[in-house]
Amino acid sequence: MKSLRYILFAMSLPLAVSVSAQELAGSQVRIDNKAVSLGSDTQLLVGMDVTVPADMKLTTNGVLTLTPILMEKDSTGANKVLPAIYVYGRTRQLVAERTGKIPTDAFEVVRRDNGEDQVISYTARVPYEKWMNGSELKMLGTIHGCANCLKEEDMAFVHPILLQRYAPQPLLAFVKPAAEIKNRDEKGNAYLDFPVNKTIIYPDYRRNPFELAEINRTINVVKENTDTEITGIDLHGFASPEGSYANNDRLAKGRSEALKKYIMKEYGLSADMFKVESTPENWAGLRAYVEKSDIAQKDKVLELIDSDIQNLDTKEYRIKALDAKMYNELLRDCYPGLRRTDYVIHYTVRPYSIEEAKALLKTRPQHLSLEEMYLVAQTYEEGSEEYNEVFDIAVRMYPQDPIANINAAAMELKRGNVDQAVRYLERSDKASAAGQNNQGVYHLLKGELDKAESCFNKAKELGSEQAGANLEETSKKRADNRAFGEE
């Protein structure tokens, strides 16, 4: 496997290290092209070009020693001395060679050529220790004379050791939805008022002007739009429990049929477009009301509602017998709301071009299919604000759709919103290649490498195009963890 490199953050330093410059022999040692990296073999690699400048005069009996040192920032903790560079004057080198005193642990030994720039390309490898990340690379420079007496000494800062951790670059899966016939619904509840025991709609009676106007508005939203066509209308009528079950059955059916006839007359629709159903007595609605109320005898009322009394007239009579005042409150405050007709307008929407879909995305996104939204997204740069917005709208319009959630999760993961992606991943198709891949990306970015690897392997088996590359990213992150002593 190729050696992984963890490159230092770039810094802008002057050519000659100022402030803590290596002031030696009336000149400055230059340190260029500084680089520190960490290999997958957990070796810290140090590299730089060290220039002894032309105007630095070294006596023939002198020796310049340049020793790189890794030091913790406070200079009181750990440190690591690296192999030194020795620059000899002519006579000093000859004597050292003759007496066998040339250092054997030196990085390089050179003879000084006064009047010339001398460049030493320095490299060193040392076993990495945790304290080194955040430390500083410094250079100790000394000049000794003929009797090995110290003439000059200077310590200069060279470079910070700020190693970057490997940041995985996983590939995310976006799924193109299939084309569809766009069946849509508009829903509502009509609380029409009828005279006692009547099933005829009087448009001007009590709340009826408002209720009928709301029904007309719902139907007109579809009827007046040239892009849509009504395919059917469902009506479901409910009566309240007071009175006999037989009469309530008649009222629920008759009032639903009355609304059907009203709509047919208003819009010229045929009878075969309607599906009409009814529930004679709305006990579910009564129970929901009582559950949330603080009426007298609440627990006993709920007990009776939930009882297995088969004769509903008997059940209603026993509730009435509990407390006359309580029952009158139900008649006044609850029962009118139980009498209603639920309606659903079914319709289809024509297909749209991409340009039409772009315009509708902000005004009537419910008329767009997931495929149309996906195609709109493809016209924008991946990861752009417009691109992300399309997938955000798609999942809001289709919150339970697995593909909408797969794409929304991919969008959030790409944004770096890892925790935000969870709710979409939970509603994704976990048995699909894309779902497994994106779940794996989530675990990878959370540092859960075993879980990530398991997901990517499953995704690869299911034919994912991204899983192979993501397995490699997982391996690189494992190597990173090992290099930093975390595995």
Solvent accessible surface area in square Angstrom, and as a share of the most:
residue,aa,sasa,rsa
1,M,167,0.74
2,K,179,0.76
3,S,61,0.39
4,L,21,0.10
5,R,128,0.47
6,Y,5,0.02
7,I,99,0.50
8,L,16,0.08
9,F,106,0.44
10,A,107,0.83
11,M,90,0.40
12,S,114,0.73
13,L,59,0.29
14,P,69,0.43
15,L,113,0.56
16,A,29,0.23
17,V,14,0.08
18,S,59,0.38
19,V,161,0.93
20,S,34,0.22
21,A,8,0.06
22,Q,2,0.01
23,E,97,0.43
24,L,1,0.00
25,A,24,0.18
26,G,81,0.77
27,S,12,0.07
28,Q,57,0.25
29,V,1,0.00
30,R,59,0.22
31,I,2,0.01
32,D,26,0.13
33,N,112,0.57
34,K,41,0.17
35,A,53,0.41
36,V,2,0.01
37,S,8,0.05
38,L,0,0.00
39,G,1,0.01
40,S,38,0.25
41,D,76,0.39
42,T,50,0.29
43,Q,44,0.19
44,L,0,0.00
45,L,22,0.11
46,V,3,0.02
47,G,16,0.16
48,M,6,0.03
49,D,32,0.16
50,V,0,0.00
51,T,3,0.02
52,V,0,0.00
53,P,10,0.06
54,A,35,0.27
55,D,92,0.48
56,M,1,0.00
57,K,123,0.52
58,L,11,0.05
59,T,97,0.57
60,T,66,0.38
61,N,57,0.29
62,G,1,0.01
63,V,9,0.05
64,L,1,0.00
65,T,20,0.12
66,L,0,0.00
67,T,18,0.10
68,P,0,0.00
69,I,16,0.08
70,L,0,0.00
71,M,30,0.13
72,E,48,0.21
73,K,129,0.55
74,D,95,0.49
75,S,58,0.37
76,T,117,0.68
77,G,35,0.34
78,A,41,0.31
79,N,83,0.43
80,K,77,0.33
81,V,88,0.50
82,L,4,0.02
83,P,57,0.36
84,A,11,0.08
85,I,0,0.00
86,Y,42,0.16
87,V,1,0.00
88,Y,11,0.04
89,G,2,0.02
90,R,140,0.51
91,T,49,0.29
92,R,40,0.15
93,Q,22,0.10
94,L,66,0.33
95,V,60,0.35
96,A,7,0.05
97,E,92,0.41
98,R,179,0.65
99,T,74,0.43
100,G,65,0.62
101,K,149,0.63
102,I,49,0.25
103,P,33,0.21
104,T,143,0.83
105,D,108,0.56
106,A,23,0.18
107,F,63,0.26
108,E,67,0.30
109,V,42,0.24
110,V,28,0.16
111,R,98,0.36
112,R,17,0.06
113,D,76,0.40
114,N,68,0.35
115,G,41,0.39
116,E,95,0.43
117,D,75,0.39
118,Q,34,0.15
119,V,92,0.53
120,I,5,0.03
121,S,76,0.49
122,Y,1,0.01
123,T,89,0.52
124,A,10,0.08
125,R,138,0.50
126,V,10,0.05
127,P,81,0.51
128,Y,28,0.11
129,E,85,0.38
130,K,141,0.60
131,W,52,0.18
132,M,1,0.00
133,N,58,0.30
134,G,27,0.26
135,S,1,0.01
136,E,30,0.14
137,L,1,0.01
138,K,35,0.15
139,M,0,0.00
140,L,44,0.22
141,G,0,0.00
142,T,14,0.08
143,I,13,0.07
144,H,42,0.19
145,G,6,0.06
146,C,96,0.57
147,A,84,0.65
148,N,94,0.48
149,C,56,0.33
150,L,92,0.46
151,K,128,0.54
152,E,63,0.28
153,E,105,0.47
154,D,35,0.18
155,M,75,0.33
156,A,1,0.01
157,F,54,0.23
158,V,0,0.00
159,H,11,0.05
160,P,15,0.09
161,I,0,0.00
162,L,71,0.36
163,L,10,0.05
164,Q,75,0.33
165,R,86,0.31
166,Y,49,0.19
167,A,63,0.49
168,P,21,0.13
169,Q,126,0.56
170,P,27,0.17
171,L,86,0.43
172,L,26,0.13
173,A,6,0.04
174,F,42,0.18
175,V,38,0.22
176,K,111,0.47
177,P,8,0.05
178,A,83,0.64
179,A,78,0.60
180,E,82,0.37
181,I,137,0.69
182,K,7,0.03
183,N,102,0.52
184,R,32,0.12
185,D,70,0.36
186,E,41,0.18
187,K,146,0.62
188,G,18,0.17
189,N,74,0.38
190,A,1,0.01
191,Y,67,0.26
192,L,14,0.07
193,D,18,0.09
194,F,28,0.12
195,P,34,0.21
196,V,131,0.75
197,N,75,0.39
198,K,102,0.43
199,T,36,0.21
200,I,100,0.51
201,I,22,0.11
202,Y,94,0.36
203,P,71,0.45
204,D,128,0.66
205,Y,61,0.23
206,R,179,0.65
207,R,106,0.39
208,N,0,0.00
209,P,67,0.42
210,F,139,0.58
211,E,16,0.07
212,L,8,0.04
213,A,56,0.44
214,E,63,0.28
215,I,1,0.00
216,N,34,0.18
217,R,127,0.46
218,T,4,0.02
219,I,0,0.00
220,N,46,0.23
221,V,45,0.26
222,V,2,0.01
223,K,97,0.41
224,E,130,0.58
225,N,37,0.19
226,T,136,0.79
227,D,31,0.16
228,T,17,0.10
229,E,118,0.53
230,I,19,0.09
231,T,76,0.44
232,G,10,0.09
233,I,1,0.00
234,D,41,0.21
235,L,3,0.01
236,H,53,0.24
237,G,2,0.02
238,F,37,0.16
239,A,3,0.03
240,S,3,0.02
241,P,0,0.00
242,E,46,0.21
243,G,48,0.46
244,S,52,0.34
245,Y,85,0.32
246,A,77,0.60
247,N,43,0.22
248,N,5,0.03
249,D,36,0.19
250,R,113,0.41
251,L,13,0.06
252,A,2,0.02
253,K,109,0.46
254,G,21,0.20
255,R,31,0.11
256,S,0,0.00
257,E,61,0.27
258,A,16,0.12
259,L,0,0.00
260,K,34,0.14
261,K,134,0.57
262,Y,36,0.14
263,I,0,0.00
264,M,51,0.23
265,K,177,0.75
266,E,93,0.42
267,Y,40,0.15
268,G,69,0.66
269,L,20,0.10
270,S,59,0.38
271,A,49,0.38
272,D,126,0.65
273,M,48,0.21
274,F,23,0.10
275,K,113,0.48
276,V,45,0.26
277,E,82,0.37
278,S,30,0.20
279,T,43,0.25
280,P,22,0.14
281,E,8,0.04
282,N,6,0.03
283,W,32,0.11
284,A,83,0.64
285,G,20,0.20
286,L,0,0.00
287,R,79,0.29
288,A,53,0.41
289,Y,77,0.29
290,V,0,0.00
291,E,82,0.37
292,K,179,0.76
293,S,22,0.14
294,D,138,0.71
295,I,20,0.10
296,A,55,0.42
297,Q,70,0.31
298,K,56,0.24
299,D,112,0.58
300,K,113,0.48
301,V,0,0.00
302,L,21,0.11
303,E,123,0.55
304,L,28,0.14
305,I,17,0.09
306,D,84,0.44
307,S,36,0.23
308,D,122,0.63
309,I,37,0.19
310,Q,156,0.69
311,N,87,0.44
312,L,47,0.24
313,D,55,0.29
314,T,46,0.27
315,K,13,0.05
316,E,16,0.07
317,Y,143,0.54
318,R,120,0.44
319,I,0,0.00
320,K,104,0.44
321,A,70,0.54
322,L,54,0.27
323,D,41,0.21
324,A,74,0.57
325,K,150,0.64
326,M,2,0.01
327,Y,10,0.04
328,N,83,0.43
329,E,51,0.23
330,L,0,0.00
331,L,60,0.30
332,R,162,0.59
333,D,74,0.38
334,C,4,0.03
335,Y,0,0.00
336,P,47,0.30
337,G,37,0.35
338,L,11,0.05
339,R,73,0.26
340,R,57,0.21
341,T,9,0.05
342,D,33,0.17
343,Y,3,0.01
344,V,29,0.17
345,I,0,0.00
346,H,57,0.25
347,Y,4,0.02
348,T,33,0.19
349,V,8,0.05
350,R,98,0.36
351,P,106,0.67
352,Y,21,0.08
353,S,59,0.38
354,I,68,0.35
355,E,121,0.54
356,E,66,0.30
357,A,1,0.01
358,K,60,0.25
359,A,69,0.54
360,L,32,0.16
361,L,9,0.05
362,K,135,0.57
363,T,99,0.57
364,R,67,0.24
365,P,20,0.13
366,Q,63,0.28
367,H,3,0.01
368,L,0,0.00
369,S,4,0.02
370,L,18,0.09
371,E,34,0.15
372,E,15,0.07
373,M,1,0.00
374,Y,31,0.12
375,L,54,0.27
376,V,0,0.00
377,A,0,0.00
378,Q,87,0.39
379,T,64,0.37
380,Y,67,0.25
381,E,140,0.63
382,E,97,0.44
383,G,35,0.34
384,S,26,0.17
385,E,144,0.65
386,E,85,0.38
387,Y,8,0.03
388,N,11,0.06
389,E,63,0.28
390,V,2,0.01
391,F,5,0.02
392,D,41,0.21
393,I,10,0.05
394,A,5,0.04
395,V,5,0.03
396,R,138,0.50
397,M,67,0.30
398,Y,46,0.18
399,P,60,0.38
400,Q,134,0.60
401,D,43,0.22
402,P,60,0.38
403,I,52,0.27
404,A,3,0.02
405,N,0,0.00
406,I,4,0.02
407,N,5,0.03
408,A,0,0.00
409,A,0,0.00
410,A,0,0.00
411,M,1,0.00
412,E,8,0.03
413,L,6,0.03
414,K,97,0.41
415,R,110,0.40
416,G,49,0.47
417,N,62,0.32
418,V,26,0.15
419,D,99,0.51
420,Q,75,0.33
421,A,0,0.00
422,V,49,0.28
423,R,114,0.42
424,Y,7,0.02
425,L,5,0.03
426,E,115,0.52
427,R,85,0.31
428,S,12,0.08
429,D,59,0.30
430,K,100,0.42
431,A,80,0.62
432,S,30,0.19
433,A,23,0.18
434,A,12,0.10
435,G,3,0.03
436,Q,26,0.12
437,N,0,0.00
438,N,0,0.00
439,Q,37,0.16
440,G,0,0.00
441,V,0,0.00
442,Y,31,0.12
443,H,23,0.10
444,L,4,0.02
445,L,62,0.31
446,K,90,0.38
447,G,46,0.44
448,E,63,0.28
449,L,10,0.05
450,D,105,0.54
451,K,114,0.48
452,A,0,0.00
453,E,59,0.26
454,S,52,0.33
455,C,16,0.10
456,F,0,0.00
457,N,65,0.33
458,K,104,0.44
459,A,0,0.00
460,K,114,0.48
461,E,150,0.67
462,L,95,0.47
463,G,57,0.55
464,S,17,0.11
465,E,159,0.71
466,Q,40,0.18
467,A,0,0.00
468,G,28,0.26
469,A,40,0.31
470,N,0,0.00
471,L,31,0.15
472,E,111,0.50
473,E,19,0.09
474,T,0,0.00
475,S,47,0.31
476,K,65,0.28
477,K,31,0.13
478,R,48,0.18
479,A,2,0.02
480,D,0,0.00
481,N,20,0.10
482,R,115,0.42
483,A,2,0.02
484,F,12,0.05
485,G,49,0.47
486,E,101,0.45
487,E,110,0.49
